[in-house]
Structure formats: C-alpha cells, structure tokens
Amino acid sequence: MNICMIPSADIAYESGSTIYAADLCSALADAGHCVHVVCKTFPNRTSEKVFPHLIEALLPHPVIDDYPISDQEIRNSIYALAEKIEEIHHSGTGPLDIVHAHYGTINSTAALLAHIICGIPYVVSCFGRDVFNGAANDKRFERMIAFSLLGARYIICSNEQVREELKSHWQIPLQKMIVLPMPVNTKLFSPTDCLFDGQDKLLTSIVSCLGPEKGIDVTIKAFRKCEVENTKLLIVGQDEHPENKNLAFLQNLVKELGLEGRVLFHGGIPHREIAGILQKTDVLIDSRVVGNYSSVVLEALFSSCLVIASNTPGNRAFVSDNITGFLYDVGDVPALSRKIVRALTDTGLVRKIKRSVKDWTKENAAKYSMDAHIASLISIYANETAGNEQSSDV
C-alpha cells in the first residue's frame, strides 16, 4: 500500500505517540509498504525505507493546549500539510491509498482537506490528548474534531474511554470507531528479576511531559504522606511549556513539602534508556488525571516492574487492582499514599502480583506485538473491517 503518515510534526521528540509513529512507519516500510511521513523533524532511528517530507512551517504538536497559538499558525500548519499530501498523491510514487492522521485536530483537518480535493481516504488515531485536553482547553480543537472525524473512514481509539468520549460528546457513530491496542517493543522491554539494590527504595514516574494532565503533583503529595523510610521519588520527563512553568510549579511544591533531596527531577531521556530505568525501579507510579494512553504502564508490566496507576479506563486495560498491580481513584492523594506503602511493605502480595504479571505478559505478548498491530492497521486501511458495533474492537 501507498501510505501517508501525519504524526506530531516534531517526531524526533520522544513521547508515547511519536515513539509509536516512528516505530510504526519503520514496521510498515519493512513489511513492503510505501510510507511517506510529513513532519518537521525526523528521527535517525527510523528505517531508511521511509520517505520523510520536512516542512518547517508545521506546529510541533497538533494539540498545543498549554500555551497560546494563533489562528494564523493553525491555518498555516493545516494548509502546509494538505498541500504536501496533494503533492505526494500526484508524484511519481503516488497515488496514495490512505492518509493516517495522528490526533483529531490539526492533522485530521488537513487530511479532510486532502480528501475533499483529491478523494484520498483517511483514518485518524485519537490517543486522548486531543479528545480530553485539546477540546476542553481550546474550542478551535473541539470544532476541528467535530468537523474532521465524521469524514474519516475510521477513527482508531487508544482505549475505551476515548471511544466513549467521542460517542457521547461528538456523537461519532460507533461503527466508525475501532479500539486498537497499542504495541510494545518486547525486544527492549523484557521481563527481569533485577530490582534496585541500593539502600533506598526507588519510586519512579515516567512521563513525556510535566503537564497537569499527568498528575505529577498528586504523586508528590502522596509521597509526602508516606512514612516508609529510605524511599526516593524519581520524576522522568521534561516541560513542554516554553517558560518551564510546569517544572517550576512542581519544584516549588517539592520545596513547600520539605522533600528536597527525596524527590529527584531527571529530565527527559531517550526511549531506549527507559528499560534501564524500569529495571532499577521498585514501583512505577502513573498518576494521570485524564484517559490518555500510557505506553510506559504497558512497558513496565512487560519489564516485570510493579505498577501503581490511577483508575482510568486506559490503565484498567492493563492493570487489575491487587492482581497485576495497584489502582487508586484519580486524584485521590491519601489512596495513592496507602497504595505506595502497601507496595513497599507487603512483600507477600507483591510476590503474588509479580507472578500474575508474568502470566499476563505471556498470555498477551502476541496481542500487543507490533506484528499484530500492523496486521490490524492494514485491515483498517483496506476497509476490510466490518462496519458494526460488534467488530469495533480489533
């Protein structure tokens, strides 16, 4: 197939969706498909078989909701994307069979324009930030979702909560939406019995950014309430805000709570280094307050790392309370604190959970493989998925 992928423009920046985009493009190209990627920056790790098309005018992310962007910036990005899609479609490698837009905002609107002009079908992946953050914080994104998703062949939802939000808020028909599990790199994230062997117990929160939706403040406050000695909290991630306001807020919170020296800010790290961090971690904490997909929770499970996660539908897809990890109600600081204490002190339960996680990863390894993901996507691209509610999960 001849595929045009429109991920976040700054695809060299490593977050859940951009790592997925780079790996996906490489896997599709290595499987024999012609893959064009329209973006602003391009990572070195992507297969040489992928065709990059770099456009400087693109906004770095199709859902910028934490600092102002002008109507002109949005318009320029949409038009530049649509024009490039049309150019690729009419080039020597064309025509395009499908356009795959990541996020139901700027990118999906550009795909819609290309569809109107050239008749190219398109699908849209909604990971959650567009549906929960972007639409809530910026009415322009809400309108773009409403306008562009109805024209898509299918909307690929990262979890059930995304699909339910699209159904209830935008009345998107169920037959147009497919919940497709995100893949995990089992070569990089593999089971290990190696725990942090230092004097301190290590709690880690790994996020792509330090925005409020990640709930890092909840983790810090819960950590303050814990009375387990020799514990440290490591926060891995960087601030996407141009003035580092999110980082400053969290650092001030640490100071106010008297946690200097016990809460460590690591900054962003390359994706390949996350596996090493997880191997040294006693407990991974994912305290997100919205239903965005969390790749690191899945990666932690496949690394045999104990997980405490907020009770969002995305996390519930992987974590069952007291079975494959610990769940707590979103934003509930005392509840998270109790879970942390139990994870660090109840050795019998932890051993039981780790056995369950080992069984779960064996049972689900094929389901979350890139090969299975590619096979499902090709079926979606080719319009071979039956259009009914019963077949809306691939």
C-alpha positions as CSV (number, residue, x, y, z in Angstrom):
1,M,0.0,0.0,0.0
2,N,1.0,3.6,-0.5
3,I,0.5,5.3,2.9
4,C,1.0,8.9,4.0
5,M,1.5,9.2,7.8
6,I,0.9,12.5,9.6
7,P,2.2,12.2,13.1
8,S,3.2,15.0,15.5
9,A,5.4,17.3,13.5
10,D,8.3,17.1,15.9
11,I,8.6,13.3,15.6
12,A,12.2,13.4,16.8
13,Y,10.9,14.4,20.2
14,E,10.3,11.2,22.1
15,S,6.8,10.8,23.7
16,G,4.3,7.9,23.6
17,S,2.7,8.9,20.3
18,T,5.9,9.9,18.5
19,I,7.8,6.8,19.5
20,Y,4.8,4.8,18.3
21,A,4.8,6.8,15.0
22,A,8.5,6.2,14.3
23,D,8.2,2.5,15.1
24,L,5.0,2.1,13.1
25,C,6.4,3.8,10.0
26,S,9.5,1.6,10.1
27,A,7.5,-1.6,10.6
28,L,5.2,-0.7,7.7
29,A,8.1,0.1,5.4
30,D,10.0,-3.1,6.4
31,A,6.8,-5.1,5.6
32,G,7.0,-3.8,2.0
33,H,4.6,-0.8,2.1
34,C,5.5,2.6,0.7
35,V,5.4,5.0,3.6
36,H,5.6,8.8,3.4
37,V,5.9,10.9,6.6
38,V,5.0,14.6,6.7
39,C,6.7,16.2,9.6
40,K,9.0,19.0,10.8
41,T,11.8,16.9,12.3
42,F,12.7,13.3,11.6
43,P,14.4,10.8,14.0
44,N,17.6,8.9,12.9
45,R,16.2,5.6,14.2
46,T,13.5,5.4,11.5
47,S,14.0,2.9,8.7
48,E,15.8,4.2,5.6
49,K,12.9,2.8,3.6
50,V,10.6,5.5,4.9
51,F,10.2,8.7,2.9
52,P,10.3,11.9,5.0
53,H,8.8,15.2,3.9
54,L,10.0,18.0,6.1
55,I,8.0,21.2,6.4
56,E,9.4,24.0,8.7
57,A,6.0,25.8,9.0
58,L,4.3,23.0,10.9
59,L,3.4,23.4,14.5
60,P,5.5,21.0,16.6
61,H,2.4,19.2,18.0
62,P,-1.1,19.0,16.6
63,V,-2.6,19.6,20.1
64,I,-0.9,22.6,21.7
65,D,-3.1,23.4,24.7
66,D,-0.7,24.8,27.3
67,Y,0.5,28.0,25.6
68,P,-1.2,30.3,23.1
69,I,-1.1,29.7,19.4
70,S,-2.7,32.0,16.8
71,D,-5.3,31.2,14.2
72,Q,-2.7,32.0,11.6
73,E,-0.3,29.4,13.0
74,I,-3.0,26.8,12.9
75,R,-4.1,27.7,9.4
76,N,-0.6,27.7,8.1
77,S,0.0,24.2,9.5
78,I,-3.2,22.8,8.1
79,Y,-2.6,24.2,4.7
80,A,1.0,23.1,4.5
81,L,0.0,19.6,5.4
82,A,-2.8,19.4,2.9
83,E,-0.7,20.8,0.1
84,K,2.1,18.3,0.8
85,I,-0.4,15.4,0.9
86,E,-1.7,16.5,-2.5
87,E,1.8,16.8,-3.9
88,I,2.7,13.3,-2.7
89,H,-0.5,12.0,-4.2
90,H,0.3,13.4,-7.6
91,S,4.1,12.5,-7.5
92,G,5.8,9.6,-9.1
93,T,5.2,7.4,-6.0
94,G,1.5,8.2,-6.0
95,P,-1.4,7.9,-5.9
96,L,-1.9,7.5,-2.2
97,D,-4.1,4.6,-0.9
98,I,-4.6,6.1,2.6
99,V,-3.7,9.0,4.8
100,H,-3.2,8.2,8.5
101,A,-3.5,11.3,10.7
102,H,-2.4,11.2,14.3
103,Y,-4.7,13.3,16.6
104,G,-8.2,14.5,15.7
105,T,-7.3,18.2,15.4
106,I,-4.9,19.9,13.0
107,N,-3.7,16.8,11.3
108,S,-7.1,15.3,10.8
109,T,-8.4,18.6,9.4
110,A,-5.5,18.6,6.9
111,A,-6.4,15.0,5.9
112,L,-10.0,16.1,5.4
113,L,-9.0,18.9,3.1
114,A,-6.8,16.5,1.1
115,H,-9.8,14.1,0.9
116,I,-12.1,16.8,-0.4
117,I,-9.6,17.9,-3.0
118,C,-8.1,14.6,-4.1
119,G,-10.5,12.0,-2.8
120,I,-7.9,10.2,-0.7
121,P,-9.5,8.2,2.1
122,Y,-8.1,8.8,5.6
123,V,-8.1,7.3,9.1
124,V,-7.5,9.1,12.4
125,S,-5.8,7.9,15.5
126,C,-7.0,9.5,18.7
127,F,-4.6,9.0,21.6
128,G,-6.6,11.0,24.2
129,R,-4.8,14.4,24.4
130,D,-6.9,15.7,21.5
131,V,-10.2,14.4,22.9
132,F,-9.7,15.2,26.6
133,N,-7.1,18.1,26.8
134,G,-7.2,19.9,23.5
135,A,-11.0,20.0,23.1
136,A,-11.5,21.1,26.7
137,N,-9.0,23.9,26.6
138,D,-9.5,25.3,23.1
139,K,-12.8,25.5,21.3
140,R,-10.9,25.5,17.9
141,F,-9.7,22.0,18.6
142,E,-13.2,20.9,19.6
143,R,-14.6,22.2,16.3
144,M,-11.8,20.5,14.3
145,I,-12.6,17.2,15.9
146,A,-16.3,17.6,15.1
147,F,-15.6,18.7,11.5
148,S,-12.9,16.2,10.5
149,L,-13.6,12.9,12.3
150,L,-17.0,12.4,10.6
151,G,-15.2,12.4,7.2
152,A,-12.7,9.7,8.3
153,R,-13.0,6.1,7.1
154,Y,-12.3,5.0,10.7
155,I,-11.2,6.5,14.0
156,I,-8.7,4.4,15.8
157,C,-9.1,4.9,19.6
158,S,-6.3,4.2,22.0
159,N,-8.7,2.9,24.6
160,E,-12.4,2.6,25.5
161,Q,-12.6,6.0,27.3
162,V,-11.5,7.8,24.1
163,R,-14.2,6.0,22.1
164,E,-16.9,6.7,24.7
165,E,-16.0,10.4,24.8
166,L,-16.2,10.6,21.0
167,K,-19.5,8.9,21.1
168,S,-21.1,10.9,23.9
169,H,-19.6,14.4,23.2
170,W,-19.4,14.4,19.4
171,Q,-21.9,11.7,18.5
172,I,-19.4,9.9,16.4
173,P,-21.1,6.6,15.2
174,L,-19.8,3.5,16.9
175,Q,-19.3,1.7,13.6
176,K,-16.7,4.3,12.6
177,M,-14.6,3.7,15.7
178,I,-12.1,0.9,16.5
179,V,-10.3,0.3,19.7
180,L,-6.9,-0.9,18.8
181,P,-4.3,-1.9,21.5
182,M,-1.0,0.0,21.2
183,P,2.0,-2.3,20.7
184,V,5.0,-2.7,23.0
185,N,8.6,-3.3,22.0
186,T,9.2,-6.7,23.6
187,K,12.8,-6.8,22.5
188,L,13.5,-3.6,24.5
189,F,11.1,-4.2,27.4
190,S,11.5,-7.8,28.6
191,P,11.0,-9.5,31.9
192,T,13.7,-9.1,34.5
193,D,14.1,-10.0,38.2
194,C,16.6,-7.2,38.8
195,L,15.3,-4.7,41.3
196,F,17.1,-1.6,42.6
197,D,19.7,-3.0,45.0
198,G,20.7,0.3,46.7
199,Q,19.8,1.3,50.2
200,D,16.8,3.4,49.1
201,K,13.6,2.2,47.6
202,L,13.0,3.9,44.3
203,L,9.6,5.1,43.1
204,T,9.6,6.4,39.6
205,S,7.1,8.4,37.5
206,I,8.0,8.5,33.8
207,V,6.1,10.9,31.6
208,S,6.6,12.6,28.2
209,C,5.9,16.0,29.6
210,L,5.1,17.6,33.0
211,G,1.7,19.0,32.1
212,P,-1.1,19.0,34.7
213,E,-2.8,16.1,33.0
214,K,0.0,13.8,34.1
215,G,-0.9,14.3,37.8
216,I,2.7,14.5,39.0
217,D,1.6,16.9,41.8
218,V,-0.7,14.0,43.1
219,T,2.3,11.7,43.2
220,I,4.4,14.2,45.0
221,K,1.7,14.9,47.6
222,A,1.1,11.2,48.1
223,F,4.8,10.6,48.5
224,R,4.9,13.2,51.2
225,K,2.3,11.3,53.2
226,C,4.2,8.1,53.1
227,E,6.2,7.2,56.2
228,V,8.3,4.5,54.7
229,E,12.0,5.1,55.3
230,N,14.7,5.2,52.7
231,T,12.5,5.9,49.7
232,K,13.1,8.3,46.9
233,L,10.9,9.5,44.1
234,L,12.4,9.9,40.6
235,I,10.4,12.0,38.1
236,V,11.5,11.4,34.5
237,G,10.2,13.9,31.9
238,Q,10.6,17.4,30.5
239,D,8.5,20.5,30.5
240,E,7.0,21.3,27.1
241,H,6.0,24.8,28.2
242,P,8.4,27.3,26.7
243,E,8.8,29.1,30.1
244,N,9.1,25.8,32.1
245,K,6.1,26.8,34.2
246,N,5.1,23.2,34.9
247,L,8.5,22.3,36.1
248,A,8.7,25.4,38.3
249,F,5.3,24.6,39.9
250,L,6.4,21.0,40.8
251,Q,9.8,22.2,42.1
252,N,8.1,24.7,44.3
253,L,5.7,22.1,45.5
254,V,8.6,19.8,46.5
255,K,10.2,22.7,48.4
256,E,6.9,23.6,50.2
257,L,6.5,20.0,51.3
258,G,10.1,19.7,52.5
259,L,11.0,17.0,50.1
260,E,14.3,18.4,48.7
261,G,16.7,15.5,48.3
262,R,14.0,12.9,48.3
263,V,12.2,14.0,45.0
264,L,14.6,14.0,42.1
265,F,13.8,15.6,38.7
266,H,15.7,13.6,36.0
267,G,14.6,15.5,32.9
268,G,13.7,13.8,29.6
269,I,15.6,10.7,28.4
270,P,15.7,8.8,25.1
271,H,13.2,6.0,24.9
272,R,15.9,3.3,24.7
273,E,17.0,4.3,28.2
274,I,13.6,3.8,29.8
275,A,14.0,0.0,30.1
276,G,17.1,0.5,32.2
277,I,15.3,2.9,34.5
278,L,12.4,0.4,34.9
279,Q,14.9,-2.3,35.9
280,K,16.2,-0.1,38.7
281,T,12.7,0.9,39.9
282,D,10.8,-0.8,42.7
283,V,7.5,0.8,41.8
284,L,6.3,2.8,38.7
285,I,3.6,5.3,39.5
286,D,1.3,6.6,36.8
287,S,-1.0,9.3,38.3
288,R,-2.5,10.8,35.1
289,V,-5.8,12.5,35.7
290,V,-7.3,12.0,32.2
291,G,-7.8,9.0,30.0
292,N,-4.8,9.4,27.7
293,Y,-3.0,6.2,26.6
294,S,0.1,5.5,28.8
295,S,2.7,3.5,27.0
296,V,5.0,3.3,30.0
297,V,2.5,1.4,32.1
298,L,2.4,-1.4,29.4
299,E,6.2,-1.2,29.1
300,A,6.6,-1.5,32.9
301,L,4.4,-4.7,33.0
302,F,6.4,-6.3,30.3
303,S,9.5,-5.4,32.3
304,S,8.1,-7.0,35.5
305,C,8.0,-3.7,37.2
306,L,5.3,-3.2,39.9
307,V,2.8,-0.6,38.8
308,I,0.5,1.8,40.8
309,A,-1.8,3.6,38.4
310,S,-4.8,5.9,38.5
311,N,-8.1,4.2,37.8
312,T,-8.6,5.5,34.2
313,P,-10.0,3.1,31.6
314,G,-6.7,3.2,29.7
315,N,-4.9,1.9,32.8
316,R,-7.6,-0.5,33.7
317,A,-7.0,-2.2,30.3
318,F,-3.6,-3.4,31.7
319,V,-3.8,-3.2,35.5
320,S,-6.2,-5.1,37.8
321,D,-6.1,-3.9,41.4
322,N,-4.2,-6.4,43.6
323,I,-3.8,-8.7,40.7
324,T,-1.4,-7.2,38.1
325,G,-0.7,-4.0,40.1
326,F,-2.5,-1.4,42.2
327,L,-5.2,1.0,41.2
328,Y,-6.5,4.1,43.0
329,D,-9.2,6.7,42.3
330,V,-8.0,9.6,40.1
331,G,-6.6,12.5,42.1
332,D,-7.1,10.7,45.5
333,V,-3.8,11.6,47.3
334,P,-4.5,9.6,50.5
335,A,-5.5,6.5,48.5
336,L,-2.3,6.7,46.4
337,S,-0.2,7.1,49.6
338,R,-1.7,3.9,51.0
339,K,-1.0,2.0,47.8
340,I,2.6,3.2,47.9
341,V,3.0,2.0,51.4
342,R,1.5,-1.4,50.7
343,A,3.6,-1.8,47.5
344,L,6.8,-1.2,49.6
345,T,5.9,-3.2,52.7
346,D,3.5,-6.1,51.8
347,T,6.1,-8.5,50.3
348,G,3.7,-11.4,50.1
349,L,1.2,-9.5,48.0
350,V,3.9,-8.1,45.8
351,R,5.3,-11.6,45.0
352,K,1.7,-12.7,44.1
353,I,1.2,-9.7,41.8
354,K,4.6,-10.3,40.1
355,R,3.5,-13.9,39.4
356,S,0.3,-12.7,37.9
357,V,2.1,-10.1,35.8
358,K,4.4,-12.8,34.4
359,D,1.3,-14.9,33.4
360,W,-0.4,-11.8,32.0
361,T,2.5,-10.8,29.8
362,K,2.9,-14.4,28.5
363,E,-0.8,-14.5,27.6
364,N,-0.9,-11.1,26.0
365,A,2.5,-10.9,24.3
366,A,1.1,-11.6,20.8
367,K,-1.8,-9.2,21.3
368,Y,0.5,-6.3,22.0
369,S,3.1,-7.1,19.4
370,M,3.9,-4.8,16.5
371,D,3.2,-7.6,14.0
372,A,-0.4,-7.9,15.3
373,H,-0.8,-4.1,15.3
374,I,0.4,-3.8,11.7
375,A,-2.0,-6.6,10.6
376,S,-4.9,-4.8,12.2
377,L,-3.9,-1.5,10.6
378,I,-3.6,-2.9,7.1
379,S,-7.1,-4.4,7.5
380,I,-8.4,-0.9,8.6
381,Y,-6.6,0.8,5.7
382,A,-8.0,-1.6,3.2
383,N,-11.5,-1.1,4.6
384,E,-11.9,-4.8,5.4
385,T,-13.2,-4.3,8.9
386,A,-16.9,-4.9,9.2
387,G,-18.9,-1.8,10.0
388,N,-20.8,-2.7,13.1
389,E,-20.5,-2.2,16.8
390,Q,-19.6,-5.9,17.5
391,S,-16.5,-5.6,15.3
392,S,-15.3,-2.3,16.7
393,D,-12.5,-3.9,18.7
394,V,-9.6,-5.3,16.7
